[in-house]
Amino acid sequence: MPSPASAPRRFVRRFLDALPGDPETARTTRQVHGALWSPVQPTPVASPRLLAWSQPLADELGLDDATRDDPQTAAVLGGNAQWDGMAPYAACYGGHQFGNWAGQLGDGRAITLGELVGPDGRVHELQLKGAGPTPYSRRGDGRAVLRSSIREFLCSEAMAALGVPTTRALSLVGTGEQVVRDMFYDGNPAYEPGAVVCRVAPSFLRFGNFELPSSRGDVPLLRALTDFTIRTFFPELGPPGPTAYEAFLREVAVRTGRLLAQWQAHGFVHGVMNTDNMSILGLTIDYGPYGWIEPLDFRFTPNTTDFRERRYAYGNQPSVALWNVARLGEALLPLFDGREAPVEEALAAYQQAFGESATALFRRKIGLVSAETADDAALLQELWQWLQAAEVDVILWLRRLSQVARQATAPTAMPAELLACWYGAAETGHVAAGLAWLQRWHARVQGEPGGAAAAAAAMDGANPKYVLRNWLAQEAIDAAQAGELGRVQRLLDVLRRPFDEQPEHEDLAQKRPEWARTKPGCATLSCSS
């Protein structure tokens, strides 16, 4: 019987065989022209050790418990070994960063190991983040630290459990090495433990993959990439050609609009919505300085790099995504023979998809599941205006609102379970305004055809009790850096069931504690990894 390490796993080379690669194999930083990828091997680490593992994802990939427990697996997922059929490479792409064209960027600390065929025939790209330098590392070392790796590992799986389209994370491997990072770019570098995340997606293709060849006038390369993408990931659009190109841009726009609606509904803030961080498949990718709104603040961004402009703040995310779709459309103009109409149609499709999806999601969050009435839009708008004015924990407030829906009569005072969601003292004026809204809303919900109980059940399925708040992630990081991984595993287990009550984990569904308001990693993060 073959050992787990040599058990058959089938890898394919769709991307590598269909598209031109860089003839050079050195890791030397360079401009790469006429190619969409560069062959590069991960740089081995001192002592790879498996720290965390996503069994549900492993099951999808056909990786059993024996594979998880085999020491060779930690070596493969830490960059020290490879399974048969793997062909590592780094992708070449560009992007707009904070609104400015940055030219060539590429996978500076990510190395794709290969495309694994799962038991159901689906293909999954396995990519190591933190596996060493590539030709696109510029001045970086290609490594990642434990704190950012834990954040990416946990958030990828948490978002998947919420039902948000996302890349996934299979494993977290400690490297046994120290990495120097200046966490806030303030001249205070320090050694931190290194780690590698194996992230998984059908593809990591992003807007920037198309922008770079277009910016260089390399239309044959742009066309080859677009043709490959349509054939591989959008076959329903028909054979590549003018009609499929236009449909492709519209489909990307629609998927992006739906994704942004889910981010907004769950209060997720990406932090770095550069075009090189936007998935062509409409997935959430590249988890850096992300965060969740706690009090509702449309100007909230967790990213210290963005504090001045707040370009990627919570309230700006939908318009920034629209701007990003426009940049993708510009990149594809050579395939439209310079016609701008397909781009304008795609932007309209984005706006329609976002609007319809956001409306449906936000309605469901307050129990409106039947046909829209004349007053529903005003009811939603008034709620979000009130939540912005009152410093309450939005995630908890909306989750507990279903308890009020189940009550037979409208409240005559602000319910205690909602009062407990305030940060600081609840101002009398805000409480009164909130109570007036609750009374109007309660009457509306009681009129739902399925009754208040059905509306409350819909609310509980739309408002998670557990999300990866930054302070929870930081507590797990602090414990892991001290050698205790139990908090990472506990968070992983709880976040897999974000809509369930899980009373034994009530401490993970609380308001942000006061100590976390200003603590690094809890209130503020940077792009540093």
N, C-alpha and C positions, 0 to 999 in steps of 0.2 A: 504494500500500500504506500503511495507516495506521501512524503512528509508535507505538512501544511504549506511550507515555504515553496515547494515545487509543485503543488497541486495546480492543475491547469487553469490558467486565467487567459482570456483572449483579449489581446489589445489590437486595435486597428490604427491606421495612419491616415485618416481621412484628410485632415488639414495638411499634413506634411506631404502627402503624395499628390494632392491636387494643386498646391500653391508653391511658388518659388521660394527657396530658402537662401540664406546667406552662405556663400562658399567658404567664408572664414570660420574657424572653430575656436579661436582665442577669445578669452573673456575681455580683452582690451576694449575700453570704451571707444565707440566710434559711431559715425553716421552710417546707417545701413540703407542702401538704395536698391531698388529693383527686387526686394525680397520682403516677405511678410513674417519671417521668423529666422532665428539664429540657433544653430545647434549649440547646446551648452550643458555641461554636466554639473550637477549639484556639488558643492564643496563639502567634503566629509566633516563631521563634527566629532568632538572628543568622546562623547559618551551618550549616544541617543537612548532615551528612556521614555516609554509610553506613559504619559501623564493622564490623558483622558481619551475617551473613545465613544463615538456615537453609534450604538448598536443598531438603532432603526435604519440609519443610512447604510451601515455595513451590510445589513440584510438585503437592502435594495441592490447593493453592489455584488452580492454573492460571497461576502467575506464572513466566514463563520467564527465561532469562539476559538477554535484551534488556531485560526489565522491571527486573531487578536493576540493570543497568548504566545505565539511563536516569537522568539527574540529577533528573528530576521525581519519581522514586520516593523518593529521600531527602527531597525537599520534602514529599511526602504523608505519609510515615511519621515525619517530624519535626514535623508540624503546620502547615506553611506553605502547603500546597495540598491539593486534594481531587480524587479521581477522580469522574467523573460518576456520580451515583446515591447518593453518600454523604450521610448526614444525621446529623451528629454530635449526641450527647446524653450526659448524665450520669445515671446511675440513682439513684433515691431509695430508701433502705433504712435500717433501724436495726440494732440488735444488742446482744448482751450482750458486754461486754468485761471479761475477767478476772473473770467471774462476776457482774458488775453490769450492770443495764440502763442503756444509754447513750443511749437515745432515738434521734433522727434522726442518721444518719451520712452515708451516700451516697458517691458517687464523688467524693472530694475532690481526687484528682490523676489520675483515669482518665477518659478521654473515648472513648466508642465512636464509631468513624467510620461504621460501617454493617455490614450483614449480607451477606457476599459468597457467591454461589452458585458452588461449585467445579465442575470438569469432570464429576464424578460425580453432581451434583445436590445434594450435601450443602451445608448452609448453615453458614457460619463467621462468627462475630462478631469483627470486628477492633477492637481497643481499644488506644489509646495511653496508656501510663502515663508521666506527667511532662509532659503537654501543656499545663499551665497551669491557672489557677484555674477553679473551677466554683461553683455556688451552695452546694456542700457542702464547700468547702475550709476552712471555719471560719477559723482564724488562719493556715492554711498558704498557701504560694505556688503549690501545684499542680505543682511541679517535682520532678524526681528527679535524683539525682547518678549519676555514672558507676559508682562502686563498687557500689551497690545494683542498678543496671541490668544490669551484667555478671553479677551473681549470679543475678538473675531469668532473664536470657536463657539462661545456661548450664544452670541447674538445671531449667528447664522442659523443655528438650530432653533432658537427661540422664535425667530421670524417665520421659519417654516411651520412651526406649530401654530402660529397665529393665522396661517393660511396666506401669508404674504409671499409673492414670488421672490425667490432668493437663491443665491448660491448656498451650498451646504458646507459643513465642516465634518470631516471623518475623524480626524485625530489631532491631538496636541502632543508634541514630542519635545521634551527637554533636551537641550544639546550638551549640557555639562560644561558650557563655556560662558564667559562673561562678554557682554557687548556694551560699548560705550555709547550713551545717548544723552543729549541735552534736551530734557523733557519739554521745557518751555522755550527753548532757543534763547535763553537769557544768560548764556555764558557760564552755566554751571553743569558741565557734563559729569556723568557718574556711571560707574559700572552697574550693569543689571544682568540678571540671568537671561540667557538666550533660549529661544524656542522656535519650533517650526510647526505651522498648521498645514494640514492637507485639506485643501478646499476642493469642492466638487461641483460641477455644473455640466449641463449639456454642451456648453461652450462659454468661454470667457470673452468672446468677441464683443467689442465695444464701439461706440460711435467713433472714437479716435482711430480705430483700425482703418476706417474709410476716409477719414479726414486727411491722414498723412499722404497717401499716394495722390489724392486729389490736389492737395496743396502743392505738390511737386510736379503737377502736370502729367503724372504717370497714369494716363487713362487706361491703357491695357491692364495694368496691375489692379486698378480700381475695378474694372469690369470683371476680371478674373475672380477677385474676392467676392464681389456681389453675386456673380453667377454661382459660385460655390455655396454661398450662404443661402441663396434661394433653393438650390437643389437639395441641400442638406437639412435645412431647418424650416423652410417654408415651401415644401413641394406642392402644397395645395394652391399656390399662386400660379402654377403652370410653369412651362419652360422659360428660362431666362430670356428676356427681351424687353422692349419698351413697355409693354403692358405690365409685365411682372415687376419691372423696376419701380413703376409708380405704385403698384399694389404693395410692394415690399416696404416702401417708405411709409405708406398709410398704416400698414400693420404695425410697424415699429412705433409709430406715433400713438396708435390706439393702445397698444400694450403699455407704453410709457404713461399715458394718461390714467389708465386703470391702476397702475402701480402707485402713482402719486396720490390718487384718491385714497388708497389703503394706508399709505404713510400718514396722510393728514388725519384720517379717521382714527388711527391708533396713536396719534401724537408723536410719531417717530421723526427725528431730525437726523438726516444723513451726515451733514457737516461739511462734506467736500463734494459737491455735485458738479465737478469738472466733467467735460465731455469724455475724458478718458476713464471716468468712473460711471459711465452710463452704458448699461447692457443692451445689446441689439435684440436680446430676447425678452426684454422687459423684466429683468431680474434685479434685485437689490445686490449690488456688488461692492467690494472694497470697503469693509467696515473699519473706519478710522475713528475720528472724534465724533461719534454719534451720540445721541441722547434722546430722552423722552421728555416731552413737556410735563411738568408737574403742576405748578400754577400755569394758567393759560397765558402765554406771552408770545405774540406773533413775531416779536423780534428776538426770541430766544435762539441762540446758537451755542452749541457746546465747544466750538472750535475757537481757540484763542487767536489763531491766525486770521480769523474773520471778524474779530471784534469791532474793527473800525467801520467796515462797510456793511457787515451783516448780510452779505450777498446771499448766503445759503441759510438764512434764518427760517424758522418754521413757516412763517407767513409768506415767505418768498419762494418756497420750493415749487409750487405749481407753475409760476411764471418763469422760473429759471429752467425747469424741464422743457417748457415750450420753447424757450430760447435755444436750448440744446438741440431740440428736434430741428429747429431752423438751421443750425449749423450742420447737422447731418444732411439736411436737404440741400444745402449749398454744396456740400461735398459731392453729392450725387448729381449735381446739375450737368456735368459732362455726359451722363447717361441719358439725360432728358433732352439732349441737344440744346442745352441752354434755356429751355422753357421753364419759367418759374411757376406755372400753374400747378404742376404736381406738388410743389413745396407748399403752396398756399392751401391746396386741398388737404394735405397732410396736417398742417397746423390746425385747420378747422376740425379735422377728425380727432386730433388730440383734445381740443377744447370740448368737443361734444362728449368724447369718452370720459374725460375727467369729470365734467359736469354731471353726467348721468350717473356715473359710479359713485361720486362723492355724495350726491343727493340720496341715493339709495342706501349707502352705508350710514350716513348720519341720521337718516330717518329711522333706520333699524335700531340705532343706538338709543333712541328715545321711544322705541316701541311702536312706531308708525309703520305697519307692515301691509296695510290695505291701501286702496286707491287714495291718492292725494286729495285733500280737501283744500278749499280756497285759502284757509288760514294757516296751513302747515308750514309754508315757506317763512312766514313771519314768525311763527313759533320757534322754528330752528334759529333764525337770525337773532331773535331776542335772547335766546339761551346763550349763544356764543358771545353776544355783547355783554351779557351779565357775567358769564364766567370770566371774561377778560377783566372786568372791573373788580370782581370779588376774588381775593387771593385764596382760592380753594384748590385742592388737589383734584384735577380734572379726571384722572383715571379712576380714583376711588369714588368720586362724586357720581360719575356716570354708572359705575358698577352697582353702587348702592341704590340708585334711583329705582331699580326694579322692585326693591322692597316697598317703596312708596306706591308703585303701580298696583301691587297686590292688595293694598288696603282698600276697603270697601268705600270709604269716604275720603274726600280731599282733605289734606292737612290744614289745620287752623293755626299751626305754628311750625317753624322750620323743624323737621324731624331730627332727633338727636343723632341718628346715624349719618345725616348729611352735615350737621353742625360740626361733627368730629373731623370733617375733611378740610376745615379751614386751617391755614397757616397763620398763627397769631390770633388776635381777637377778631370776632366776626362783627363788622360794623353794622349798626342798626339799620341804616338805609339800605345796605346791600342785602341784608337778611329780609327786609320787607319786600324789596323788589323781587328777590328770589322766591319768596313765598307766593307772591301774586302770580308769578310764572308757573309755579308748581300747581296752583289751583286750576289755571286754564288748561295746562297740560294734562292733569289728572282727568278732567272731564273729557278731553279728546281721547285719551287712551281707553277710558271705560267704554267708549263707543266703538272700539275696534270689533269687527265681526266675530273674531274668535274670543273676545272677552279680554279682560285685563290679565288673566293668567297666561294666555297665549302671547300677549304683548310682552309680559315680563320675561317669559322664557326666551323670546327672540332677543330681548335686551341682554340677557345673560349669555347668549351665544354671540353677541356682537361686542360686548364690553369685557375685555380680559380683566381678570383679577390680578394676574401676575405678568409683569413685563420686566425686562432687564434694566431696571433703573441703575444709573451710574454708580450710586452708592452701594448697591448690592454687588455689582461687579467688582468695585474696589475692595470691598470686604473680602471677597473670594481671592482677589489678587494678593492682598496683604497676607492672607493665610497661606496661599501657595508659595509665596516668596519665603515664608518661614518654614516651608516643607510640609504643610498640611493641605492635602488636596480634597478633603471631604466636602468643603464648601462649594468647590467647583462642581463636584458630582451632584450635590444636593440641588444646586441651582439648575443644573441640566435636567435633572429628573422632574423638578417642579415646573419648569418652563415648558416642558413637553405637553403639559395639560393646563394651558393658561386660563381656560374658561371654567375649570372645575373649582369647587370650593376648597378642597384640601385643608381642612381645619387644623391639621397638625403642622401646617406651614404658614400659619397666620402671620408670623413675624416677617414674612417676605412680601406681605401685601400691606405695607404701611406707608404713611407719608414720609417724605424725606426728613430725616432727623436734622436738628439744628446744626449739629457738628459737621454735617455734610454740605452745608450751604456754601462754604468757601474752601473745603478741603480739596487739594489737587487730585484729579481723577474722578471726583464726585461732581464738582461744579464746572470745572474747566479742564479741557484737554487740548492737545495740539496735534498737528499732523505727524509728530515724531513717533516712530515705532522703535 
